[in-house]
Amino acid sequence: MKLGEILLKKKLISSTQLEQALNLQCLYSEKLGELLINKGWLQSHDLDKALREQYWRQQGFWVID
C-alpha cells in the first residue's frame, strides 16, 4: 500500500492535500512525507506510524486498524 493511501485511510491528510503534495513532488525532488511535514499538513510522529505500517504491510503482515 502506498504511503498516501495509508495517510488518507487514517484521515491524517485530505485527498486535496495529497493531490497537491504529489503535484509538488513532481517539481521538487522531495519525499512525500517530508513535503507534507514541511507544508504543515502532517506531524512527524504520524509519518513515522504510517511508514511503519507501510513497512509491515510490505512484509506481508496483517495490520489491524
Steps between C-alpha positions, in 0.01 A plus 500: 500500500633843411575754770237743372233230517591421860490867599159542334364183660606624843354846421834667571482703179225589255481385140558862394817520708623172353431617146678831559796326664533253211498790253767682703701180520531508120654848521734436791701189573351464846351189658126511553518480879760775524296722272183448705686584822663808347158625386369452856242245388646206693680448830826304503370244752203428271738452207707257708191293583386496137847398377510217754161379381615519138810296583308226681240480225780455244640218713166323478385556855137581569450842652197542725358851492 
